[in-house]
Amino acid sequence: MNATPYVIGERAMRFHPLYLRWAGSPGTIPTMCEGLPTYGTRVVGAIWHSLLNTTIVAVVAVGAPEAFAADDVQTQTSAGSPQGAASDSNAAVTVLEPVTVTARKTIERLQDVPESITVLSANTLKEMPFDPGVTIAGHSPNVQWVNRSTGSQWFSIRGVSSLGAPANYSDGTIAFTVDGVPNSMMSASNILLDVDHVEVLRGPQGTLWGTNALGGAINVLANQPDGTRDLRLTTEVGEHGYRMGEAVVGGNMVPGKLDGRMAIRFGHEDADIRSMYTDKLGKRNIGAFRGGLRFTGLDNTLITLTGTYLQDEANDPLYLLRNASHFPTSGIQTEPDSKATQAAATLTVEHFFDNFQLTSVSSYQHNKLDSELDTVDKLVYDSIGYPASSSVSHLTDQENIFSQELRLNSVEDAPVRWVVGATAMRINSTRWCSSTQCAPTEYSRSVMMKSNLATTNLGLFGDVSIPFANRWEFSIGGRLSHDRIKMQQSNSLGLASLTDSNSTTQTYPTGRMALSYKWADGIQTYVSVARGHASRVYPLFSYPVDGVVANPYPAALGWTYEAGVKADLLDHRLQIEASIYHNDIKNGVMSYLDPSLGAFRTAYQDYETSGFELQARALIAQGLSLNGGVGYIHSELGANGATINSVTGNPVPNTPKWTATAGLQYETSAEVIHLPGRLSIDLQYQYTGKRTADIDKSYYLGAYSLVNTRIGWKNKDLEIYLFGRNLFDKRYETYGSAYYGTQLVSVGRSRTLGIGLTKSF
């Protein structure tokens, strides 16, 4: 057997397309390897070689999130020294474990992908289990999570985003996928359950991740029913009525044929916003389920069926008066209520040939949001001298999404990495609305408007990376997309003036090219150029005028230029990633509040953003690691657009110049306090700079810093920990708009201190 030592990372194995289990004597290995792809044989051989040589591999789990990559730390003896680690001593060598990603639809080391990427582990998402968007953005430089109200939340990457509030649930510039399945903006705000890691990809990602990936993509990879035995219970309690319970069950069900996994979570938070006329606001009740089965009884084929269900009920206000006494205080007179539900099923079939892999991903999603929101806040109306009476908007938004992807791709570690495929997606969206936003003033209280938005997207894509001249690699990819979008609007009174339909079709290309050079093992530089595109937009907050549905707004499109460096230094104890970029975006769609009409209107505007990201993680000593990142964005609205007032030169809304994150993780033996097991400490800091609330630069949302911490003790199958979220109780602003000179905002959660316990079986 080959005497070359191998290092197989835990995450790489878990996400390896053909996971492997075995039991028995060495003689079983050749039998198991028969019929497997070459790379599968290498993996089994590597593990078996490691066992035969009694190589000890230990993963030191510091139990901490990170800004750059996984928080795993690997310690092993010289017999298995990875990638050039010192081998002339029997002393343990501690290194950062390589991180693998699927950003290009195949498994690759993060350090080898010529893109700016942040990877967040499952431990990271535990910081804010009910608000994953806050966590993802907080640990990813130049990423923002804009939270206006329930159902109106979205990501921004490098300042590329909706310029005000999204005009509909497909009006996004950031693709959001779960296990490769595209989600709309309605489901992107859902909690994430039983997740292994999240990949944040900056720059246009339309080639591989579909439409509306103009600014980037966020790819969530959940734990799969791969036969791994996993049985644990977690419970947390804390301030403001916070409580959470979670159970995970996973393992083999029928030897050699069927594996299963299931996770369930319940959660509650009490309200933490004062209200003058109603009960306190901001409470949540959450229930979520995720389950899956994997059939392994066919040669070289895996069939995985997963299903999810979510219910999230809250009573958040639509907005708050920024300068109100005892902020945050609401002046609404009718308590709001919103209930979001999601149900989804995904069927994934993977067949492994000798030199390539065939994958089919079929998915169905049903999303629904029922909400009653009081659009009149007495504090706001009193401040501008208007009489105030409760005005409740009734909204029901519903989506049915069918998606299909079929692709062929190279196997892991193939000399030429390639992928080709086709996608199809159909979204049927319906809104029932009774509001001043959805009908003329004279009908706003007497008519129920119905808008039906049907979108069909078809795509053909391909991407290839070709190494040449020893140290160079050239990557090129493209997608040809076709959209057909139809808007139909009608009303409960049968008024012809508020009834009509309109449709549009468009065929367009997107693509990306990159050239990288490896100066040495572990040091790579790259340059890239990418073309991004978003779909044309019909606003849902709209109505026909004189029986005519207006034409959709132009499709946002742009060019992105990027250069970067990735380095693995100090014998794999320090990893650095740096990039600079420029985005040139045409026809960015924006929705804004028009005070003269008391309603939102939609327009479009050109803009540019430029800046950099710097990310790093370092192993200072065994058990002690640091990580962090900083991002800078210079943004500027252009002259071309359809705005009422000139906004040329103003910053892009919701886009801070500076963002930063830093984390420290430490783990040591509990013997220091005369206990068995291990002690761990995790401290995380996040900074978001000030940013304009709207395109007119009416005012700036304040800069803020968040600090989260976790201190734990773990012994065998029991872990007990203390946690602090938003430790210094900063009521940070997540969205803003102006209304007749008043400043309206939304805010994040207050501090939560608590205790948690996890029991494994």
N, C-alpha and C positions, 0 to 999 in steps of 0.2 A: 504493500500500500504506500502511496505517496507520503513521504515524511514531512512535507511542507505543512506547517501549522496553519489552522484556519480559525477565524473568529466569526461566529454566527451571532449577530445581535438578536436579542429577544424580540424586538419589534419587527425586524426583517423576517424572522421566522413566522410570527403571528400573521403577517400580511403576505407571506409568500403564497403565490397562487395555488400551489399544491402542497398543503401542509402535510406533515408526516408524523405518524405514530407507530410505535412498534414495541414488541416485547419478545423476549426469548434469547436465544444464543446467537453468537456471531454468524452462524450458518444461515440465519434467516435474512441477513442483509442482501445477498445477491438475489434471492427470490423477490424481496420487496422492490428491488430496483428494476426488475424486468418490466419493460413497457413504459417506464417513466421517461420524461424528457431528460436530456443530458444534464441540465442544471439541477433537476431534482436528485439525480444520482450523486452529483457533486455535494449537494447539501447533506444527504444521508451519510456519504462517505466521510465528509468532514466531521460530522458529529461523532460517528463511530470511531474515527481516528482519535478524536479528542478523548473519548472514553477509554480506549485502549491504552493511551499514554497517560491516563489519570491526570489529565490537565484540569486544574481547578479554575472555574470561571464563576466569579461572584459579582452580582449586580448590587451596588450600594445604592439603595433607593432613598434619596434624601427627602422624598415626599414634598417636592417643591415645584412650582410652575416656573416657566422661563419665558424670556422675551425672544430668544433666538431659536432655540431648538429644544430637544428633549432633555430632561434633567437627569438622565441616566448616567451613572458613573461606573466604569468597569475596572475591576481589579483582577489580575491573574498572575501566575508564576511565569518565569522566563520560558518554560516549555511551550507556552502559547502566546508569547509576546506579540501583540498586534502591530503590524505595519511599522516595523522598525523600532519598537520600544526596546529598551535595553535588555539584552539577553545574556549578559556575562555575569549575572548575579542571581542567586536563588531568592533574593528579597522580592517582595510583592511590588509590582509596578501598577500605578494607578493612572488611568487615562480617561478622557472623555469618549464615550461610546459613539460611533458613527450613527447618524440619523438618516433614515430612509424616507423618501417621499414618493408620491404617485403623480406629481405635477404634470408629467408628460405621458400619463396613462401606462407607464411601466415603472417598476420599482428601481429607484436610483438613490445613490447617496446624495444628501442635500448639498454637499460640497461640490458635486459634479454638475449641478444644474445651473446653466447660465441665466439665472433670473434672481430677482430679489424676493426672498421667501422667508416667512416666519412660521415656525412650527410650534404649536402649543400642545402639551401633553394632557392626558386626562386629569392629572393632579392640578393643572392650571385652572381647568374649568370648575373645580371644586371651590374656588374662591367665591364665586357668585353663582350658585347652582340654579337660581331662578332667572338670572340675567346674563346669559352667555355672550350677548352682544357687547356688554360692558367689558367683560373679561377679554374677549378677542381683540377689541380695539385698544384696550388699556395696555396690552402686552405686545402690540404691533405698531412700531413707529409709522407715522403718517397714515394711520387708519382711524376713522371716526365712526362712532355709533350714535346716530342722531335719533333721539327718542322724543317725538312730539306728543303722542298719546297712544293708547292701545290700538293696534292696527295701522299706525302711521309711524313706522320705525324703519331705518335704512342705514346701510353702510356707505362710507365714502373712503376711497383710497387715493392718496396723493392729490386730494382736492377734486377728483373726478366723481361727480355725484349729481343727484337732483339739486337744482339751484335754489329751490325753496322747499316745497313739499311735493312728493311724487304725485303725478296726475292720475295714475292708476297703479294697480299692483304688478303690472309688467313694466312700469316706467322706472327701471333700475339701470344702473351702470355697473353693478357688481354682481357677477354670477354667484349664486349660493347653491351648493349641491351637497347632498348627503349620500355617501357611497356612490357617487357619480350620477345621482338622480337630480335633475334640476328642480329647484323649488322657486316659488314666486316670493314676492316681498311680504305677502301675508304670512307665510309659514317660516320665513327667515327669522322672525322674532320669537319663535317657539323655543322652549327649553330644549337642551340637548341631553339625551339620556343614553347611558352606557357607551360613551365615546372613548375611542383609543387615542386619537389625536386630531388636530385641526391644522390644515395647511392654508396659509394666507399668501396668495400669489399676486404680486403687484404688476401693473402694466396690462395691456389688452390681452385677454385670454380666449377670444372668440374662436381661435383655431381648434382647440380641443374641448372647450367648456361651453360652447354654444353661444346663442344670441345674448345680447345685453351684458356682455363682459367687457365693456369699453374701458373701465378703470382697473379691472382685476377680477379675481375669483377667490371665493372661500370654499374650501373643500373639506367637509366633515367626514371622517372615517370612523364608523362605529365598530365596536367589538363584534366579531362574527361567531356564529355557531360552529366553531372549528374543532369541537371535541375536548377542548381544555376544561378540566374540572374547575369550577368556580362557584362557590356557595358562600354567600356573605350577606349580612344585614348591617345597615347603617342607620343611625338615628342622630338628629341634631336638634337642640333647643336653644333659644336665645331671646334677646330683647324684642320688644314690640310684638310679642306673640309668635315669634318665628319658631316654626317647627317643621321638620322634614324627616320622612322615613323612606328608606329605599331597600329593596331586596333584589339580589341577582342570583340566578340559578343557571348553571351551564355545565355541559358535559356530554359524554357519549350515551346514546339511548339504545341503539342496536349496533353491536360490534361490527365494524367494517361496512356499515350501511347508513346509519342515521345518527346525526349529532343535533343537539338542541341548545338554545340559550334564551333566557327570558329575564327582563328587568322591569321593575315597577317602582314608581315614586309618587308619594303624596306630599303636599307642602302647603303651608299657610303663612301669611304675614299679616299682622294687624295694620290698620291705616295709620299713617304718620304725618298727614297734612291737616292742619286745622281748617274747620269750615264754620262760617258764621251761621248758616241756616240749615245745615244737614249734619248727619253723623260725620266723623272724620273720614278723610278720603285717602286712597292709596292702598287699600287692602287687596290681598290676592288669595285665591284658593286654586290649587293646581293638582291635577291628577294626570299621570303619564304612564304609558306602557310601551314596551318594545319587546318583540319576540321573534325567533327565527328557527328554521329547520334547515339542515344541510344533508342532502342525500349523496353518499359517496360510493354507492354500490356499482357504479359503471366504471369501466376502465378509462382512466385519464379524463374523467368528466366530473365536475362538481355542479350540483343544482342546489341553489340556495333560495329559500322563500322567507321573506321577512315582512313583518307587519308592525305598524305603530298606531297609537291612539293618544290624543292629548285633549284635555279640557282645562282652560285657563280663564278664570272669572275674576274681574277686577272692577273697581269703582274710581279710576283715575279721572281727574278733571281735565277738560280740554286745554285749559291754560290758566295761568296765575298772574296776578298783577305784581310786577317785579318789585316795586317800591312800597308794597303794602306793609302796614304795621304788623309786627310779629310774623314776618315772612318765614315760611310759606303759609299763607292763609287764603282760602277760597271764599268767594262771595256768591257762588251759585246757589240757587234757591230750590233746585230739584236734584236729588242725588243721582249721579250717573251710574250706569250699569253696562258692562260689556262682557261678552262671553265668546271666547274663541275656541273652536273645536277643529281638530284635524284627524283624519283617518287615512292611512296609506298602506299600500301593499306593493312589494317589489319582488320580481322573479329574476334571478341572475343565473345564467347557464354559462359555464366555462369549460371549454374542451381544449386539451393540451396536445398539440402535435409535436413532432421532434424539434422543429425549428421555429414554430410560431404558436400563438394562442388565439382562439376564437372566443369572443365574449358577446353575450346578448343580455341586455338589461331592459326589462319591461316594467313599467311602473304606472300605478293609478293613485291619485291623491284627491281627497275631498277636503276643502277648507271652507270654514264658515265663520263669520263674525257678526254677531248681533249686538247692537249698541244703542243706548239711549243717552244722549249727551246734552246737557244744558249749555247752550251757546252764549248765554248772557250771564256775565259775572257782575253783580251789583257794585262791587268795589271798583271795577273798571268803568262802568257807566256813570257812577257818581263822580269819578275823577274827571270825566269829560263833560259833565253837566247834562247827561241824557237820562230820561226816565228809564227805569229798569224793571222788566217783568220777565219771569221765567219763559224761555223759548227752547223747547226740547226738540232736538233732531232725532229722528228714528232712522237707523240704517241697518240693512241686512245685506252683507256682502257674501257671495258664495262662489266658489271655484271648483270645477272638475277638470283635472289635469291628467292627460294620457301622454306618456312619453316612451320612446323606444330608441335604443342605441344598439347598433350591431357593428362590431369592430374586429379587426385582425391586428395583432401587434407582435413584435419580436419578443423573445424570451429575455428574462433578466440576464444581464452581463453579456448579451450578444455584441459582437464588435460593431455592428451598425444597428442603432436603435431606430425603430420605425413603427408607425401606426397608421392605419387607414380605416375609414368607417363611414357610416351614414346614421343620421338621426331624424326623428320625426316627433313633433310635439303638438298637441291640440289642447288649448285652454278655452273653456267656456266659463266666462265670468258674468255674474248677474248682480246688479245692485238695485235694491228697493230703497227709496229715499223719500223722506218727508222732512224738508229743511229749506231754509232760505238759500242754501248753497245749490239746491237742485231744481229750483223752479223760480219763475218771476215772482216778485214780492206779492202781487195780488193773488197768487195761487199757492204761496208757500205753506199755508196752514190748511189748505183744503184739498190738495192733490197729492197723490203718491206717484212719484216718478219711477219708471223702470228702465234701466239701461242694461243691455246685453252686449257684451264685448266678446267676440269669438276670434281667436287667433290661431292660425296654423303656421308652424315653422318647419321647414324641411332643410336638411343640410347634408353636404358631402365634405369630408375633411381628410387630411393627410398630413403627416409630419415625419421628418427623418433627420437624424443626426449622423454625420459621416466623419470619422476621424481620418486625418491624413498627415503626412510628414511628421509622424511620431507624436508631436505635441499639439497639433492643431485639431479643431473640430468645427465643422460647419453644420448649422441647423437651419432648416427651412420648413415652413408649414403653411397651409392655407385652408380656408373653408369657403365654400360657395353656399350661401343661404338664400332661401326664398320665403317671404312672409306674405300671408294673406290675412288681412284684419278687417272685420266687419263690425260696425257699431249700429245697434238698433235701439231707438228710444221711444217709449210710449208712456201713457199715464192712465191713472185710475178713472178719470172723468171722460176719457175718449176725446180729448181736445185735439183737433187737427193741427193747431199751431204748435203743439208740443209732441208731435209724432212724426218720425222720419227715420231713415237709415242711410248709411254711407259706408263705403268700403274702399280699401286700397290694397295694392299688391306691390311688392318690391323684391328684386333679386340683387344681391350685393356680395362682394368678396371681403374677407378679412384674412390677415396673415401675419407672419412673423419670421424674421431672419436673425440669426445670431452667429457670431464668430468668436471662438474662445481659444485661448492659448495657455498651456500648462508650463509655467516657468520651471517648476520642480514638482516632485510629488507633494501634493497638498497645497499648491499655490496656483491659482488660475485667475486670469483676467478675461473679460468678455465685453463685446459691444453688441447691441441689438437695435433693431427698428421694427415697429409693429403697427399694424393698421387695425383700428377698432371701429365698431359700429353698434348702434342700438336701434331698436325697432321704432317705427313711427308711433305717435302717441295720440290717442283720443282721450281727453280728460273725462273721468267719471263724474266729477262735480261740474256738470254742465247740463244744458237742455237745448232743444231745437229753438231757433229764432224764426218766427213766421213759417214754421213747418219745415225748416231746413237744418239738418245736422251739419255743422261746419266740417271742412276737410281736416284731416289730422295734422298735427304739427310735424315739421321736418324731422327726419331721423338724425340723432346726434351721431357724429363720427369724428375721428381724430387720428393723429399720428403720435406715436410715443418713441422717443429716442433714449437709450439707456446705455451706460457703461458701468462696469463693476469689477470688483476683485473679491475672491474668496481664498482664505488662507487657513491652513491647519498647521499650527506652530508648536514649538516647545515640546516635542515628542508627544503630540496629541493632547496637550494640556490647555491649549488656547486656540479658539476658533474665532475668526473675524470675518465679517461680511460687510462690504461697503459698496454703495451704488450712487450714481447721480443720474438724473432723468430730466426730460422736458416733455410735457404734454401740450398739444395744440388741438383744441376741441372746437368743432363747429356745431352750431345749432343745439347747444345744451338746453334742455327743456326745463322750465321753471314754473312753479305755481306760487302766487303771491296774494296777499290779502289786499283787496281794493277797498279802502275806507268809504269811498263815495257810494259803493254798492253794498258794503257790508258782506262781501262774499269773496271767495277765492277765484282768481282768474289765472289763465295759463298763457305763457309766451315762451320765447326762446332767445338765446344769447350765446355768442362766441366767448371763449375764455381760454387762458393759458395757465399752466402751473409748471414750476420748476423747483428742483431741490435735491436733497440727498437723504439716504438712510445709512446709519452705521450701527451694526449689531455685533455683539460679542458674547462669548461665554468662556469661563476660565475655571480650571480646577486649581485651587490654591494649595490645598493639601488633601490628604485622604479624608473624605467626609465634608470638606468645606469647598463650596463652589459659589461663584459669582456670575451673574448674567446681566445684560442690559442692552439698551438701544436708544438712539436718539434720531429724530427725524426733523427735517426742515422743509417748509413749503412756501414758495413765493407764488401768489396767485393774483390774477388780474383779469377782469372782465373786458371783453373786446368792444369794438364800436358797432359791429353788426348784430342786429337783434330786433326784437319787436316790443321793447319796453315802452312804457309811457314816458318815463323820464330818462335822461341820459345817465348811464351808470358806468361809462367807459373809464377804466382805470381803477375802479373799486375792487376790493378783494372778493373772492368767491365766498359766499355764505358758508357758515359751519366749517370753515377751513382754518385751523390755527397755524401760525407760522412754526411753532415748536411743539413737539411731543417728545416725551422721554419715558423710559421705564428702567428700573434697576431692581435686582433681587439678590438676596443672600440666603443660602441654604447651608445648614450645618447639621451633621448627624454624628453622634458619639455613643459610646457604651453607657448604659444607665448605671454602671457600677459607680460612677462619680457621686450618685445619690443613694448608693447601696441597694439598688434594685436590679433585677435581671432585665434583659431586653435592650432596647435602644431608645435614645432620646433624639428628637429632631426639632429644629427651629427654622422657620421660614418667614422672611420679612420681604414684602414687595412694595415698591413705590411706583406710582404712575403720575405723570404730569401732562396736562393739556393746557396749551396757551390760550390767550384770548382770541376770539374770532367774531366776525361780523354776524349779526343776526339775520340780515336780509341784503338784497342786492343794492339797496339805496344807502347802505352803511349808516342806518338810523342810529344804531348803538352797537356796542360790543358786549358779547357774553363774556363773563369774567373767567380768567385763568383759574385753574384749581389743581390741587394735588390730592391723591388718594393713597392711603396706606392700609395694607392688609397684612395680617400676621396669623401664624398658626404655630402652636407649640404642642408637641405630642410625645407620647410614650407608647412603644409597641413591643409586645412580647409574644412570640409564636403566632397565635391566631387571634389576638386581641389588641386593639388600638384605641387609646383614649386621647383626646386632644381638645385644646382650647383654641378658639378662633376669634379674630376681630376683623370685621369688614367695614371699610370706611372708618378707620379707627378714631380719627379726629372729628367725626361727625360733620363733614363738609357737605352742605346742601348745594351741590354743584348743579349748574344749569345745562340742560341737554338740548334745548331748542328755544328759539326766540322769534318774535315778529312784532311789528309796530301797528298800532291802531289809534288813529287820531292823536298822535303824540304820546300815547301811553306805551309802556314797554311790557310785553306779554312774554312769559317764559314757561317752560316745563322743567321739573327738577328731578334729580335722582334720589335714591333711597338714603335714609339717615343711617347712622351707625347701628351695627348689630354685633353685640358681644355674645358668645355662646360656648357651648360645650358639645362635643360629638363623640360617638363611640361606634366602632366597626368590629363586628365579630365574624370571623371566618370559620367554616366548618370543613 
